[in-house]
Amino acid sequence: MTPVTRESPVIPSFRPVDGAVRRRESPAASMAARYLTWVVAAVVVPMPLMLALSLELPTIYLGRIAAMQIGVAAYAWMLAAVVLSVRPRWLDRSVGLPHLYVIHGGIALFAIVAALVHNQLSSSTGLVKQTGTMALILLIGLGCWSVVFMSGWLTSRIPLLARIRSLAERLAHHELSVWLHRLNLVAVLLVFTHVQLITYISSLRWFMVVFDVMTAATLLAYVAGKIRMRTTALSGVLLSSRVVAPRVHEIRIRVDVPTAMRWEAGDFAFLRFPGIEGMGEYHPFSIVDAPRRSASMGANGRRSMRGMRQVVWTFDIREDGDFTRRAGVMTPGSRVTLLPPFGRIQRFLEEHPAAPIVIIAGGIGVTPMLAVVEGFAARTALVVYTAKRGSLLPAAEGLRRLVRGSGGRTIIQEGRLNASRMETTVIPGAVYLVAGPARMQRIWMRFLRRRGVPASRMYNEPFAW
Ligand SMILES: Cc1cc2nc3c(=O)[nH]c(=O)nc-3n(C[C@H](O)[C@H](O)[C@H](O)COP(=O)(O)OP(=O)(O)OC[C@H]3O[C@@H](n4cnc5c(N)ncnc54)[C@H](O)[C@@H]3O)c2cc1C
């Protein structure tokens, strides 16, 4: 692992770690961006279709308009969920990819409920009925599957479900879930056909123009997103891999990145190993190294050819499921493909330029925090790092030295903090970064809320969406 030492450059608290010049957002602006994304996806996107329908629908069909409008809203939400699924980069730094996934899941659930209500309120026959019913079955089936197998929301709350999931995943790997999830596009095409087949709807000229344009734009955004993912993917080579704690592998990857590319403290990258069986799908992992200001030179990067430079990124990967359990089979020289980094942690810290930072990390959740502490040592007032017995990463020692060296405090221990120690973590005026298992995050966020810390001063990094 890149050692977290006193020699690491300590960046002034009010400057971006990567040295890039950019406008600093206010905490209110970032909260607004999140709410605005919800409002756009939930309210604005269905508007044009609903408006066109209500203006154009002949009065003899007015008795059915409620059912139709609900169906139209369901379709619009399906389209919004597709657009959000391509990880729009322009939204990542302001809203944060984990929150975008939450909005994606929420909007998809709205679509399923609305489609179900539409189905109950409508009567149709023949192909119209068949396409509608097939789409609904597909939506419900994929929705249930995704809630259990692709999101940690339910499984982190219901241990029995988590157990069932981990048993089922022996047969149904995450890669299968990813492929099944893509069947949502088939559901979109089925609903598209369903609407084209309803003659009194397909004869509504302006409604159909809006409907077709929105569908085409969504599919275009999806294809463009996939093409962008391929064309902007970075290639790298595994330099080394070693076990640093029980079930935790530290890997170092040399990556060719465009000279102009910047990444930020606490960012994560999606990685895949195309040459290794079972490791072909992208999975997210936090970059342990903080970006240095002179990132194109020195230990963290050296010049390469034709507008590219080479950097070395370190990742700590804990064995969890199909992909991560294969971390042991990677050998130096293995080819790696990465998506350019995502993340909002550094932006959150820059939105509160003078506030002391309190970091609360559990288990493997400490990984993004290693870069944060390295980059924002001067502001780090307290680091709480807990892990199961024998699972503390060796980086803990460097973390302790660095934080104490700049006047901060650390609580690094095996096992949870007791109630009285938790009380000592509340520092007036501080901002809080919380990362770790979903349950631990919930406990800490609730604790901090009860101690009067407003939501705008907390940022949590969920490791499962
Ligand atoms: C922002 C972020 C940063 C992360 N950083 C690290 C890190 O530094 N070190 C580390 O060990 N782990 C990290 N993780 C977790 C890591 O991505 C998962 O452990 C890994 O993807 C599990 O894959 P699996 O096939 O081995 O296990 P699975 O059994 O398939 O999954 C285990 C858990 O990981 C989640 N998961 C699986 N695949 C994905 C995916 N493609 N995208 C999002 N979630 C997924 C699942 O919802 C599940 O809760 C991070 C996750 C996120 C979202």
The ligand as a Gaussian input file, in Angstrom:
#p B3LYP/6-31G(d) Opt

LIG

0 1
 C      -18.335000       3.371000      -3.897000
 C      -17.853000       1.992000      -3.524000
 C      -16.529000       1.813000      -3.131000
 C      -16.096000       0.540000      -2.752000
 N      -14.795000       0.370000      -2.356000
 C      -14.374000      -0.842000      -1.966000
 C      -13.019000      -1.057000      -1.537000
 O      -12.199000      -0.154000      -1.537000
 N      -12.665000      -2.300000      -1.161000
 C      -13.552000      -3.350000      -1.156000
 O      -13.178000      -4.452000      -0.801000
 N      -14.837000      -3.186000      -1.546000
 C      -15.259000      -1.958000      -1.963000
 N      -16.549000      -1.800000      -2.382000
 C      -17.443000      -2.963000      -2.367000
 C      -17.194000      -3.800000      -3.593000
 O      -17.569000      -3.106000      -4.758000
 C      -18.056000      -5.073000      -3.493000
 O      -17.640000      -5.773000      -2.358000
 C      -17.849000      -5.943000      -4.672000
 O      -18.362000      -5.340000      -5.822000
 C      -18.556000      -7.248000      -4.368000
 O      -18.600000      -8.038000      -5.511000
 P      -18.610000      -9.613000      -5.362000
 O      -19.021000     -10.194000      -6.660000
 O      -17.328000     -10.092000      -4.819000
 O      -19.689000      -9.864000      -4.248000
 P      -21.250000      -9.961000      -4.353000
 O      -21.693000     -11.065000      -3.456000
 O      -21.704000      -9.946000      -5.764000
 O      -21.684000      -8.593000      -3.702000
 C      -21.460000      -8.265000      -2.359000
 C      -21.995000      -6.856000      -2.149000
 O      -21.411000      -5.906000      -3.056000
 C      -22.421000      -5.248000      -3.844000
 N      -21.994000      -5.232000      -5.243000
 C      -21.664000      -6.288000      -5.997000
 N      -21.323000      -5.899000      -7.222000
 C      -21.483000      -4.570000      -7.262000
 C      -21.313000      -3.607000      -8.269000
 N      -20.883000      -3.911000      -9.498000
 N      -21.577000      -2.333000      -7.950000
 C      -21.988000      -1.997000      -6.701000
 N      -22.161000      -2.878000      -5.700000
 C      -21.903000      -4.135000      -5.983000
 C      -23.653000      -6.064000      -3.719000
 O      -24.816000      -5.239000      -3.705000
 C      -23.485000      -6.748000      -2.393000
 O      -24.041000      -6.005000      -1.350000
 C      -16.986000      -0.553000      -2.783000
 C      -18.305000      -0.359000      -3.205000
 C      -18.731000       0.887000      -3.571000
 C      -20.149000       1.060000      -4.035000

